[in-house]
Amino acid sequence: MMRYRHLGTRKIETTGAFLIGNASHIASEAWLNSVYLCLSEQETAELETLLDTTIPPEYRYFLQNISNGMNVLVDELCLFGKRKNYIRTSMDATRQPFNLRDALEEKPRNATSDMFFIGGYSWDGSKLYIDKRNNSVHYCKRYDSTSLKSWDSLAEMIISEVKRLYSLFDLDGKQIDENKSTIPVI
């Protein structure tokens, strides 16, 4: 995530968001990468109550110890978290993860209860989910949960996807070929 620190970093005091790599070629307040303040055990329990389901252990660990969601390369890849409010009084107040509840409510019609949707890709709205039976992570289309690619773990998916995506962008955070898809399967 720190590949773009030479473009600046910023900590948002009101939300705890950490922004990496100002993307001034997009807009003055655009940032390439965003990571969010981790959740406490109580906040995670509240999120599970709100979602009416258990969060898979690996994603629970991610939310509590790594980041409450993240945005990579201006939302090319997003992992959702707990959005704490919808206050829009300032740009800083909006620096929160996409809502995990939205990922679960907008899942494809053929999704099963074993599929815990965690985020996706801005290129085409395709999605990522964790299979609760074995903790594998899967990539699927926006409206069809059939797995098109899988990883054995969340860590494996994040590491391989960040590396793959970074290879599609230059050191200024600009996509090398804007016509080339940024999704993991073409």
C-alpha positions as CSV (number, residue, x, y, z in Angstrom):
1,M,0.0,0.0,0.0
2,M,2.9,2.4,0.6
3,R,4.2,2.2,-2.9
4,Y,2.7,5.7,-3.5
5,R,3.8,7.4,-0.3
6,H,6.1,9.6,-2.4
7,L,2.9,11.3,-3.6
8,G,2.0,12.2,0.0
9,T,0.1,10.7,2.9
10,R,-2.6,12.1,5.1
11,K,-4.3,11.0,8.4
12,I,-7.9,12.1,8.8
13,E,-8.4,12.8,12.5
14,T,-12.2,12.7,12.4
15,T,-12.5,9.2,10.9
16,G,-9.0,7.7,11.4
17,A,-8.6,7.1,7.7
18,F,-5.0,6.9,6.4
19,L,-4.7,8.1,2.8
20,I,-1.7,7.2,0.7
21,G,-0.7,8.8,-2.7
22,N,-2.5,12.0,-3.6
23,A,-4.0,11.5,-7.1
24,S,-4.0,15.1,-8.1
25,H,-4.3,14.0,-11.8
26,I,-7.9,13.0,-10.9
27,A,-8.8,15.7,-8.4
28,S,-7.1,17.7,-5.6
29,E,-8.6,15.6,-2.9
30,A,-8.4,12.2,-4.6
31,W,-6.2,9.5,-3.0
32,L,-4.9,6.3,-4.5
33,N,-5.1,4.2,-1.4
34,S,-7.2,4.4,1.7
35,V,-7.0,2.3,4.8
36,Y,-9.4,2.7,7.8
37,L,-9.1,2.6,11.5
38,C,-9.5,-1.0,12.8
39,L,-12.7,-2.1,14.5
40,S,-12.8,-3.0,18.2
41,E,-14.3,-6.3,19.3
42,Q,-17.5,-4.4,20.4
43,E,-17.8,-2.7,16.9
44,T,-17.3,-6.0,15.2
45,A,-20.0,-7.6,17.3
46,E,-22.3,-4.6,16.5
47,L,-21.6,-5.1,12.8
48,E,-22.4,-8.8,13.0
49,T,-25.7,-7.9,14.7
50,L,-26.4,-5.4,12.0
51,L,-25.6,-7.9,9.2
52,D,-27.5,-10.7,11.0
53,T,-24.6,-13.1,10.3
54,T,-21.2,-14.0,11.6
55,I,-18.2,-12.6,9.9
56,P,-15.7,-15.2,8.7
57,P,-12.7,-15.5,11.1
58,E,-10.1,-14.3,8.6
59,Y,-12.2,-11.2,7.6
60,R,-12.9,-10.5,11.3
61,Y,-9.2,-10.5,11.9
62,F,-8.7,-8.2,8.9
63,L,-11.3,-5.7,10.2
64,Q,-9.9,-5.7,13.8
65,N,-6.1,-5.9,13.1
66,I,-5.4,-4.6,9.6
67,S,-8.1,-2.2,8.4
68,N,-11.8,-1.6,8.5
69,G,-12.0,-2.0,4.8
70,M,-9.7,-0.5,2.1
71,N,-9.7,1.1,-1.2
72,V,-6.8,0.4,-3.6
73,L,-6.0,2.6,-6.6
74,V,-9.0,4.9,-6.3
75,D,-11.5,2.1,-5.8
76,E,-10.2,-0.3,-8.5
77,L,-10.3,-2.8,-5.6
78,C,-12.4,-2.2,-2.6
79,L,-12.8,-4.2,0.6
80,F,-15.8,-3.1,2.6
81,G,-16.0,-2.4,6.3
82,K,-18.3,-0.8,8.9
83,R,-19.4,2.6,7.9
84,K,-20.0,4.5,11.1
85,N,-22.2,7.3,9.7
86,Y,-23.2,9.2,6.6
87,I,-22.3,12.7,7.7
88,R,-21.3,14.8,4.7
89,T,-20.5,18.1,6.3
90,S,-16.9,18.0,5.0
91,M,-14.8,15.9,2.7
92,D,-13.0,14.5,5.7
93,A,-16.2,13.2,7.2
94,T,-16.8,11.1,4.1
95,R,-13.5,9.2,4.4
96,Q,-15.0,5.9,5.5
97,P,-15.1,2.5,3.9
98,F,-17.9,1.3,1.7
99,N,-20.6,-0.3,3.8
100,L,-20.2,-4.1,4.3
101,R,-24.0,-4.3,4.7
102,D,-24.4,-3.0,1.1
103,A,-22.1,-5.8,-0.2
104,L,-24.3,-8.4,1.5
105,E,-27.6,-6.8,0.4
106,E,-26.5,-6.4,-3.2
107,K,-25.3,-9.9,-3.7
108,P,-26.2,-11.9,-6.8
109,R,-29.5,-13.7,-6.8
110,N,-27.8,-17.1,-7.0
111,A,-25.6,-16.5,-3.9
112,T,-25.9,-18.9,-1.1
113,S,-25.8,-18.3,2.7
114,D,-22.2,-19.6,2.7
115,M,-21.0,-16.7,0.6
116,F,-19.9,-13.6,2.6
117,F,-19.5,-10.7,0.2
118,I,-16.6,-8.4,1.1
119,G,-16.1,-6.0,-1.8
120,G,-15.3,-5.8,-5.4
121,Y,-13.9,-3.9,-8.4
122,S,-15.0,-0.6,-9.9
123,W,-14.1,-1.6,-13.4
124,D,-17.4,-3.5,-13.9
125,G,-19.0,-3.9,-10.4
126,S,-17.7,-7.5,-10.1
127,K,-17.6,-8.9,-6.6
128,L,-15.5,-10.7,-4.0
129,Y,-16.8,-13.1,-1.4
130,I,-15.5,-15.5,1.2
131,D,-16.8,-19.0,1.2
132,K,-17.6,-19.6,4.9
133,R,-17.2,-23.4,4.5
134,N,-13.4,-23.2,3.8
135,N,-12.4,-19.5,4.0
136,S,-11.4,-19.4,0.3
137,V,-12.0,-16.0,-1.5
138,H,-13.8,-15.9,-4.8
139,Y,-14.2,-13.5,-7.6
140,C,-17.5,-13.4,-9.5
141,K,-19.5,-11.2,-11.8
142,R,-21.8,-8.5,-10.5
143,Y,-25.0,-10.5,-11.0
144,D,-23.8,-14.1,-10.9
145,S,-22.0,-15.6,-7.9
146,T,-20.4,-18.4,-10.0
147,S,-16.7,-18.4,-9.0
148,L,-14.5,-17.3,-11.9
149,K,-11.3,-17.2,-9.8
150,S,-10.4,-18.2,-6.3
151,W,-7.6,-17.8,-3.7
152,D,-7.0,-20.0,-0.7
153,S,-7.1,-17.1,1.7
154,L,-7.8,-13.5,2.2
155,A,-4.2,-12.7,2.6
156,E,-3.3,-14.5,-0.6
157,M,-6.0,-12.6,-2.5
158,I,-4.9,-9.2,-1.2
159,I,-1.2,-9.7,-1.8
160,S,-1.7,-11.1,-5.3
161,E,-4.3,-8.5,-6.3
162,V,-2.4,-5.5,-5.1
163,K,0.7,-6.7,-7.0
164,R,-1.3,-7.4,-10.1
165,L,-3.1,-4.0,-10.0
166,Y,0.1,-2.1,-9.2
167,S,1.6,-3.6,-12.4
168,L,-1.2,-1.8,-14.4
169,F,-0.4,1.6,-13.0
170,D,2.7,3.8,-13.2
171,L,4.6,5.4,-10.3
172,D,2.3,8.5,-10.5
173,G,-0.8,6.3,-10.0
174,K,-2.0,6.6,-13.6
175,Q,-3.3,3.6,-15.4
176,I,-0.7,2.6,-18.1
177,D,-3.4,1.5,-20.5
178,E,-6.9,2.9,-19.7
179,N,-8.5,0.4,-22.1
180,K,-7.1,-2.6,-20.3
181,S,-9.4,-4.2,-17.8
182,T,-8.4,-4.1,-14.1
183,I,-10.4,-7.2,-13.1
184,P,-8.6,-10.4,-12.3
185,V,-10.3,-12.5,-15.1
186,I,-11.0,-11.3,-18.6
